[in-house]
Every structure is written in C-alpha cells, then in structure tokens.
Amino acid sequence: MKQMKPFDCVQMKWEIQKKHQAEADALGKEEAERRRWQRVLDDPVLGAFVRAHAARGSRTKEEETVR
C-alpha cells in the first residue's frame, strides 16, 4: 500500500492557479501578470536568475514589459 506524502505538489499547483486566477479577476490580466513578474524579479533566487539570463541578451516578452 502506498503511503501518503505530507506534501502534495498537485494540490499546491491547483491552489496557486486558483490564487493567480483570483488575482487576474481582481486586477485585470495585464496588471496581474506585471505584478507576478515583479515578484519574480524581487525574489533573491529567481530574480538573480532572470537578471543573469537577461544580461546574456536573451529577454522574453514578459521581461521586456516589466522593465
């Protein structure tokens, strides 16, 4: 019999998607996306990764809209 894990990544993904949808409904899709990208850039790990990626000259459309 399979043991239950204390962490359910599928449940976590579902909850994050619900949160993002509620944010988009409240703020509008573009503003919600801008805020999500800003949170990524402000994150000490993810922000450093995105800035290093951008420094190599390969920017995504989302990165361009935040700058």
Backbone as a chain_set.jsonl record, in Angstrom:
{"seq": "MKQMKPFDCVQMKWEIQKKHQAEADALGKEEAERRRWQRVLDDPVLGAFVRAHAARGSRTKEEETVR", "coords": {"N": [[0.837, -1.178, 0.0], [0.478, 2.226, -0.766], [2.046, 4.921, 0.845], [0.837, 7.981, 2.295], [2.005, 11.126, 1.296], [3.432, 13.907, 3.029], [3.414, 16.214, 1.614], [1.763, 17.522, -1.111], [2.191, 18.001, -4.328], [0.552, 18.376, -6.552], [-1.829, 19.324, -5.447], [-0.819, 21.713, -4.374], [-0.104, 23.072, -6.748], [-2.649, 23.396, -7.892], [-3.849, 25.102, -6.003], [-2.212, 27.382, -6.223], [-2.757, 28.103, -8.873], [-5.483, 28.778, -8.615], [-5.21, 31.012, -6.954], [-3.768, 32.749, -8.647], [-5.673, 33.08, -10.691], [-7.734, 34.359, -9.286], [-6.416, 36.717, -8.633], [-5.985, 37.78, -11.206], [-8.634, 38.17, -11.968], [-9.385, 40.157, -10.159], [-7.563, 42.281, -10.592], [-7.213, 42.548, -13.299], [-5.969, 41.063, -16.262], [-3.463, 41.929, -17.424], [-2.278, 43.637, -15.449], [-2.102, 41.865, -13.299], [-0.3, 39.99, -14.349], [1.936, 41.645, -14.675], [2.484, 42.248, -11.991], [3.091, 39.669, -11.036], [5.453, 39.124, -12.461], [7.026, 41.128, -11.367], [7.232, 40.265, -8.723], [8.741, 37.953, -9.185], [11.136, 39.092, -10.11], [11.882, 40.468, -7.816], [12.459, 38.432, -6.082], [15.083, 36.829, -4.313], [16.443, 34.573, -5.369], [15.166, 33.717, -7.835], [15.023, 36.198, -9.123], [17.721, 36.877, -9.458], [18.461, 34.865, -11.242], [16.843, 35.493, -13.499], [17.818, 38.054, -14.102], [20.479, 37.419, -14.753], [20.061, 35.849, -16.981], [18.896, 37.745, -18.667], [21.037, 39.462, -18.938], [22.613, 38.133, -20.696], [21.493, 38.786, -23.019], [19.189, 37.619, -23.971], [16.07, 38.17, -23.808], [12.748, 37.733, -22.629], [9.376, 38.288, -23.776], [7.797, 38.938, -21.558], [9.68, 39.822, -19.712], [10.513, 42.162, -20.925], [8.247, 43.787, -20.713], [8.182, 44.443, -18.03], [10.36, 45.987, -17.509]], "CA": [[0.0, 0.0, 0.0], [1.231, 3.464, -0.901], [1.911, 5.842, 1.976], [0.521, 9.369, 1.967], [3.098, 12.068, 1.466], [2.986, 15.113, 3.744], [3.389, 17.33, 0.669], [1.078, 17.149, -2.343], [2.549, 19.045, -5.298], [-0.591, 18.632, -7.426], [-2.715, 20.196, -4.675], [-0.171, 23.014, -4.304], [-0.235, 23.695, -8.069], [-4.034, 23.787, -8.042], [-4.093, 26.264, -5.14], [-1.513, 28.529, -6.812], [-3.52, 28.512, -10.053], [-6.679, 29.473, -8.136], [-4.777, 32.316, -6.465], [-3.441, 33.569, -9.817], [-6.919, 33.414, -11.374], [-8.434, 35.361, -8.474], [-5.668, 37.963, -8.799], [-6.277, 38.29, -12.548], [-10.022, 38.651, -11.964], [-9.472, 41.387, -9.364], [-6.705, 43.352, -11.097], [-7.105, 42.531, -14.746], [-4.924, 40.125, -16.671], [-2.162, 42.569, -17.642], [-1.719, 44.102, -14.177], [-1.749, 40.676, -12.518], [0.93, 39.447, -14.943], [3.028, 42.56, -14.343], [2.816, 42.052, -10.572], [3.763, 38.37, -10.879], [6.836, 39.274, -12.925], [7.748, 41.957, -10.397], [7.558, 39.383, -7.597], [9.853, 37.093, -9.618], [12.352, 39.906, -10.144], [12.228, 40.833, -6.446], [12.883, 37.229, -5.365], [16.545, 36.781, -4.328], [16.966, 33.492, -6.215], [14.625, 33.806, -9.183], [15.407, 37.483, -9.713], [19.117, 36.775, -9.897], [18.469, 34.019, -12.433], [16.265, 36.24, -14.62], [18.752, 39.124, -14.48], [21.629, 36.8, -15.422], [19.566, 35.441, -18.299], [18.707, 38.968, -19.451], [22.354, 40.039, -19.211], [23.161, 37.451, -21.867], [20.857, 39.363, -24.195], [18.004, 36.879, -24.406], [14.946, 38.586, -22.971], [11.424, 37.289, -23.049], [8.386, 39.362, -23.894], [7.375, 39.325, -20.213], [10.757, 40.612, -19.082], [10.53, 43.482, -21.557], [7.133, 44.615, -20.243], [8.424, 44.864, -16.653], [11.449, 46.973, -17.498]], "C": [[0.887, 1.25, 0.0], [0.977, 4.379, 0.296], [1.585, 7.242, 1.483], [1.737, 10.242, 2.222], [2.588, 13.301, 2.209], [2.851, 16.323, 2.808], [2.775, 16.844, -0.632], [1.308, 18.25, -3.37], [1.391, 19.355, -6.251], [-1.579, 19.563, -6.729], [-2.134, 21.612, -4.597], [-0.322, 23.764, -5.625], [-1.663, 24.203, -8.278], [-4.344, 25.043, -7.229], [-3.417, 27.519, -5.69], [-2.265, 29.018, -8.041], [-4.802, 29.244, -9.661], [-6.327, 30.879, -7.671], [-4.47, 33.251, -7.639], [-4.706, 33.984, -10.566], [-7.697, 34.483, -10.602], [-7.744, 36.713, -8.597], [-5.966, 38.586, -10.156], [-7.699, 38.833, -12.624], [-10.139, 39.987, -11.24], [-8.726, 42.555, -10.009], [-6.753, 43.528, -12.607], [-5.879, 41.706, -15.123], [-3.541, 40.772, -16.785], [-1.503, 43.017, -16.336], [-1.305, 42.922, -13.302], [-0.448, 40.075, -13.04], [2.131, 40.335, -14.609], [3.46, 42.369, -12.887], [3.515, 40.721, -10.332], [5.211, 38.463, -11.324], [7.647, 40.115, -11.948], [8.13, 41.136, -9.176], [8.713, 38.443, -7.95], [11.155, 37.878, -9.578], [12.814, 40.301, -8.747], [12.729, 39.64, -5.624], [14.406, 37.106, -5.435], [17.124, 35.688, -5.226], [16.485, 33.638, -7.65], [15.017, 35.104, -9.871], [16.825, 37.464, -10.226], [19.222, 35.945, -11.166], [17.966, 34.785, -13.659], [17.213, 37.347, -15.065], [19.982, 38.566, -15.198], [21.248, 36.375, -16.835], [19.43, 36.666, -19.214], [20.048, 39.596, -19.821], [23.008, 39.379, -20.423], [22.489, 37.93, -23.146], [19.639, 38.609, -24.684], [16.854, 37.181, -23.465], [13.651, 38.039, -23.526], [10.505, 38.492, -23.162], [7.973, 39.856, -22.511], [8.423, 40.18, -19.529], [10.78, 42.02, -19.653], [9.41, 44.364, -21.002], [7.36, 45.131, -18.834], [9.452, 45.991, -16.617], [11.038, 48.33, -17.951]], "O": [[1.91, 1.306, 0.683], [-0.166, 4.582, 0.704], [2.0, 7.643, 0.396], [2.411, 10.108, 3.244], [1.435, 13.695, 2.036], [2.245, 17.331, 3.172], [3.23, 15.848, -1.195], [0.69, 19.311, -3.294], [1.265, 20.49, -6.709], [-2.106, 20.487, -7.349], [-2.864, 22.594, -4.735], [-0.631, 24.956, -5.63], [-1.864, 25.309, -8.78], [-5.025, 25.946, -7.715], [-3.993, 28.606, -5.629], [-2.401, 30.226, -8.236], [-5.171, 30.227, -10.304], [-7.054, 31.83, -7.956], [-4.869, 34.415, -7.623], [-4.802, 35.121, -11.029], [-8.252, 35.405, -11.201], [-8.411, 37.745, -8.66], [-6.177, 39.795, -10.246], [-7.941, 39.849, -13.277], [-10.904, 40.855, -11.66], [-9.203, 43.69, -9.976], [-6.362, 44.576, -13.121], [-4.888, 41.664, -14.393], [-2.556, 40.218, -16.295], [-0.307, 42.803, -16.138], [-0.27, 42.975, -12.638], [0.415, 39.691, -12.25], [3.212, 39.836, -14.298], [4.654, 42.331, -12.588], [4.432, 40.644, -9.514], [6.103, 37.946, -10.651], [8.827, 39.843, -11.726], [9.231, 41.29, -8.646], [9.568, 38.168, -7.108], [12.163, 37.388, -9.071], [14.014, 40.454, -8.515], [13.356, 39.828, -4.581], [14.975, 37.263, -6.515], [18.202, 35.872, -5.79], [17.292, 33.679, -8.578], [15.31, 35.112, -11.067], [17.106, 37.977, -11.31], [19.988, 36.283, -12.068], [18.581, 34.736, -14.725], [17.397, 37.562, -16.263], [20.472, 39.175, -16.149], [22.032, 36.531, -17.771], [19.804, 36.621, -20.386], [20.184, 40.193, -20.889], [23.847, 39.981, -21.093], [22.877, 37.521, -24.241], [19.103, 38.947, -25.739], [16.689, 36.517, -22.442], [13.481, 37.902, -24.737], [10.83, 39.583, -22.692], [7.816, 41.06, -22.308], [8.095, 41.149, -18.846], [11.042, 42.976, -18.923], [9.604, 45.568, -20.837], [6.791, 46.158, -18.463], [9.383, 46.86, -15.748], [11.861, 49.245, -17.986]]}, "num_chains": 1, "name": "protein.A"}
